[in-house]
């Protein structure tokens, strides 16, 4: 057992939350999950934790990135959730708490840091089935993500209709899909910042998540960086 107890603050939304819990607790060390939801929790409860996982879910209010929703492209917006998760991000960044953003988690972090989103894209969500789509990704050389997964390309799953447009100034793209959609973001200059990785795919529910490095190695990084101070 590590001397430092691993406590993951999980933005706790939706019926698919068990996928995240099962994925996190599959790690061989003992993991404690701290549920974080604007309806039941204060964002300061994150201070009990060593890591923050921002999950998928509904669309983000485009006002956050200086757009409107006049066309109705952004669906099921929760301003309370947006506000709460942005407060979680501020606390994590201020206190050097590790951050993993998945799908919406990537999008809210990019928007919070000054980036923007496409409010709708095609061909990255299965419109006829609850099954995720799958597609290839290219990993950019000399990125933190490449160091984690030790791959130059691979196959990931996909279930989103919004995507990164403008990348926040403090971030850089570390992976793209075969049609040019941003698939991962990381710090441009990581020194003296919270450990952070943002991915557009869903590592927690990949069919082969125990073997696919785009799930397995991301989980290993997220847990181990809380033990080893982000290394």
VEXDREN-2710 file (C-alpha; in Angstrom, 1 decimal):
% VEXDREN-2710
k/r/px/py/pz
1/UNK/0.0/0.0/0.0
2/UNK/1.2/3.5/-0.7
3/UNK/1.8/5.9/2.2
4/UNK/-0.3/8.4/0.4
5/UNK/-4.0/7.4/0.4
6/UNK/-5.6/7.7/-3.0
7/UNK/-8.9/9.6/-3.0
8/UNK/-10.5/10.4/-6.3
9/UNK/-13.0/13.2/-6.5
10/UNK/-15.4/12.1/-9.2
11/UNK/-17.8/14.6/-10.8
12/UNK/-20.8/12.4/-10.2
13/UNK/-23.5/12.6/-12.9
14/UNK/-25.7/10.3/-14.9
15/UNK/-26.5/6.6/-15.1
16/UNK/-23.1/5.7/-16.6
17/UNK/-21.1/6.7/-13.5
18/UNK/-20.6/3.1/-12.5
19/UNK/-18.3/2.7/-15.5
20/UNK/-15.9/5.3/-14.0
21/UNK/-16.1/3.7/-10.6
22/UNK/-15.4/0.2/-11.8
23/UNK/-12.5/1.5/-14.0
24/UNK/-10.9/3.4/-11.2
25/UNK/-11.3/0.7/-8.6
26/UNK/-9.8/-1.9/-11.0
27/UNK/-6.4/-0.5/-10.1
28/UNK/-4.5/-2.9/-7.8
29/UNK/-4.2/-0.2/-5.0
30/UNK/-7.0/0.7/-2.8
31/UNK/-8.9/3.7/-4.2
32/UNK/-11.5/5.7/-2.4
33/UNK/-14.1/7.5/-4.5
34/UNK/-15.4/10.9/-3.3
35/UNK/-18.7/11.8/-5.1
36/UNK/-18.9/15.4/-6.1
37/UNK/-22.2/16.8/-7.4
38/UNK/-23.5/20.4/-7.1
39/UNK/-26.8/19.1/-5.6
40/UNK/-25.1/17.4/-2.7
41/UNK/-21.6/18.6/-2.2
42/UNK/-19.5/21.7/-1.8
43/UNK/-16.6/22.1/-4.2
44/UNK/-14.2/22.4/-1.3
45/UNK/-14.7/18.7/-0.6
46/UNK/-12.2/18.2/-3.4
47/UNK/-9.5/19.3/-0.9
48/UNK/-9.9/15.9/0.7
49/UNK/-8.8/14.3/-2.6
50/UNK/-5.6/13.6/-4.4
51/UNK/-7.2/13.6/-7.9
52/UNK/-10.1/15.0/-9.8
53/UNK/-11.8/13.1/-12.6
54/UNK/-14.2/15.2/-14.7
55/UNK/-16.7/12.9/-16.4
56/UNK/-18.8/13.0/-19.6
57/UNK/-22.4/14.2/-19.9
58/UNK/-24.5/17.0/-21.2
59/UNK/-23.4/20.0/-23.3
60/UNK/-21.7/23.0/-21.8
61/UNK/-23.3/26.5/-21.8
62/UNK/-21.7/28.2/-24.8
63/UNK/-21.8/31.5/-22.9
64/UNK/-18.7/30.2/-21.1
65/UNK/-16.8/30.5/-24.3
66/UNK/-18.5/33.7/-25.6
67/UNK/-21.0/32.1/-27.9
68/UNK/-24.8/31.9/-27.8
69/UNK/-27.2/29.0/-28.1
70/UNK/-29.7/30.7/-30.4
71/UNK/-29.7/27.8/-32.8
72/UNK/-30.2/25.3/-30.0
73/UNK/-27.2/23.2/-30.9
74/UNK/-26.1/22.8/-27.3
75/UNK/-28.5/20.4/-25.5
76/UNK/-29.5/19.7/-21.9
77/UNK/-27.3/22.5/-20.5
78/UNK/-26.9/22.6/-16.7
79/UNK/-25.5/25.9/-15.6
80/UNK/-25.2/24.7/-12.0
81/UNK/-23.1/21.8/-13.1
82/UNK/-20.9/24.1/-15.3
83/UNK/-20.4/26.4/-12.4
84/UNK/-19.6/23.6/-9.9
85/UNK/-17.1/21.9/-12.2
86/UNK/-15.4/25.2/-12.9
87/UNK/-15.0/25.7/-9.2
88/UNK/-13.6/22.2/-8.9
89/UNK/-11.1/23.1/-11.6
90/UNK/-10.0/26.2/-9.8
91/UNK/-9.5/24.3/-6.6
92/UNK/-7.5/21.5/-8.3
93/UNK/-5.3/24.0/-10.1
94/UNK/-4.6/26.0/-7.0
95/UNK/-3.8/23.0/-4.9
96/UNK/-1.8/20.8/-7.3
97/UNK/-4.5/18.1/-7.5
98/UNK/-4.2/15.8/-10.5
99/UNK/-6.8/16.3/-13.2
100/UNK/-8.1/13.8/-15.7
101/UNK/-10.9/15.1/-18.0
102/UNK/-12.9/12.7/-20.1
103/UNK/-15.1/13.8/-23.0
104/UNK/-17.1/16.7/-21.5
105/UNK/-14.3/16.9/-18.9
106/UNK/-11.9/17.8/-21.7
107/UNK/-14.4/20.4/-23.1
108/UNK/-15.2/22.1/-19.8
109/UNK/-11.5/22.4/-18.9
110/UNK/-10.6/23.8/-22.3
111/UNK/-13.5/26.3/-22.1
112/UNK/-12.7/27.3/-18.5
113/UNK/-9.1/28.0/-19.5
114/UNK/-10.2/30.3/-22.4
115/UNK/-10.7/28.0/-25.3
116/UNK/-13.9/27.4/-27.3
117/UNK/-16.0/24.5/-28.8
118/UNK/-17.7/23.6/-31.9
119/UNK/-21.3/23.3/-30.7
120/UNK/-22.0/20.5/-33.2
121/UNK/-20.0/18.1/-35.3
122/UNK/-21.1/15.0/-37.2
123/UNK/-19.8/11.4/-37.3
124/UNK/-18.4/11.1/-33.8
125/UNK/-21.5/9.8/-32.1
126/UNK/-23.6/6.7/-32.9
127/UNK/-27.1/8.1/-33.8
128/UNK/-28.7/4.7/-34.2
129/UNK/-27.4/2.7/-31.3
130/UNK/-26.1/3.2/-27.7
131/UNK/-22.8/1.6/-28.7
132/UNK/-19.8/3.9/-29.0
133/UNK/-18.3/4.5/-32.4
134/UNK/-14.6/3.6/-32.9
135/UNK/-12.0/5.4/-34.9
136/UNK/-8.3/5.9/-35.2
137/UNK/-6.2/8.6/-33.5
138/UNK/-2.8/10.0/-34.2
139/UNK/-0.6/10.9/-31.2
140/UNK/1.8/13.8/-31.7
141/UNK/5.5/13.2/-31.1
142/UNK/7.2/14.5/-27.9
143/UNK/3.9/14.9/-26.0
144/UNK/3.1/13.8/-22.5
145/UNK/0.4/11.6/-23.9
146/UNK/2.9/9.8/-26.2
147/UNK/5.0/9.2/-23.1
148/UNK/2.1/7.7/-21.3
149/UNK/0.7/5.4/-23.9
150/UNK/3.9/4.7/-25.8
151/UNK/2.0/4.7/-29.1
152/UNK/2.0/6.8/-32.2
153/UNK/-1.6/5.9/-33.2
154/UNK/-4.4/3.6/-32.0
155/UNK/-8.1/3.0/-31.8
156/UNK/-10.4/4.8/-29.4
157/UNK/-14.1/5.0/-28.8
158/UNK/-16.3/8.0/-29.5
159/UNK/-19.7/9.3/-28.3
160/UNK/-19.8/13.1/-28.6
161/UNK/-21.3/15.8/-30.9
162/UNK/-19.3/18.8/-29.6
163/UNK/-15.5/19.2/-29.9
164/UNK/-12.6/21.6/-29.3
165/UNK/-12.4/24.6/-31.7
166/UNK/-10.0/27.1/-30.2
167/UNK/-7.5/25.5/-27.9
168/UNK/-6.8/27.4/-24.6
169/UNK/-3.6/29.3/-24.6
170/UNK/-2.1/27.2/-21.8
171/UNK/-2.9/23.9/-23.5
172/UNK/-1.6/22.1/-26.6
173/UNK/-3.1/19.3/-28.7
174/UNK/-1.5/15.9/-28.2
175/UNK/-3.9/13.7/-30.4
176/UNK/-6.2/14.2/-33.3
177/UNK/-8.7/11.9/-35.0
178/UNK/-8.4/10.9/-38.7
179/UNK/-10.8/13.7/-39.6
180/UNK/-8.9/16.4/-37.6
181/UNK/-10.9/16.5/-34.4
182/UNK/-9.0/17.3/-31.2
183/UNK/-8.8/14.1/-29.2
184/UNK/-6.4/15.0/-26.4
185/UNK/-5.0/18.1/-24.7
186/UNK/-2.2/18.6/-22.2
187/UNK/-0.3/21.5/-20.7
188/UNK/1.9/23.5/-23.1
189/UNK/4.3/24.2/-20.2
190/UNK/3.6/21.6/-17.4
191/UNK/6.1/22.8/-14.9
192/UNK/4.7/24.0/-11.5
193/UNK/1.1/23.0/-12.6
194/UNK/-1.3/20.3/-11.5
195/UNK/-0.7/17.0/-13.4
196/UNK/-3.3/17.1/-16.2
197/UNK/-4.5/15.0/-19.1
198/UNK/-7.7/15.6/-21.2
199/UNK/-9.1/13.0/-23.6
200/UNK/-12.1/13.2/-25.8
201/UNK/-12.7/9.4/-25.8
202/UNK/-14.0/7.2/-23.0
203/UNK/-11.2/5.0/-21.5
204/UNK/-13.5/3.9/-18.7
205/UNK/-15.8/2.0/-21.1
206/UNK/-13.6/0.7/-23.9
207/UNK/-14.4/-2.9/-24.8
208/UNK/-10.8/-3.9/-24.4
209/UNK/-9.9/-1.4/-21.7
210/UNK/-7.7/-3.9/-19.8
211/UNK/-5.4/-4.2/-22.8
212/UNK/-5.8/-1.0/-24.8
213/UNK/-3.1/1.5/-23.7
214/UNK/-5.5/4.3/-24.4
215/UNK/-7.4/3.1/-21.4
216/UNK/-5.0/1.0/-19.3
217/UNK/-2.0/3.3/-19.4
218/UNK/-4.1/6.4/-18.8
219/UNK/-5.5/4.8/-15.6
220/UNK/-2.0/3.8/-14.6
221/UNK/-0.8/7.4/-15.1
222/UNK/-3.7/8.9/-13.2
223/UNK/-3.3/6.8/-10.2
224/UNK/0.4/6.6/-10.1
225/UNK/0.9/10.4/-10.5
226/UNK/-1.0/10.8/-7.2
227/UNK/1.5/8.4/-5.5
228/UNK/4.6/9.8/-7.3
229/UNK/3.8/13.5/-7.4
230/UNK/2.8/13.6/-11.1
231/UNK/5.8/11.8/-12.5
END
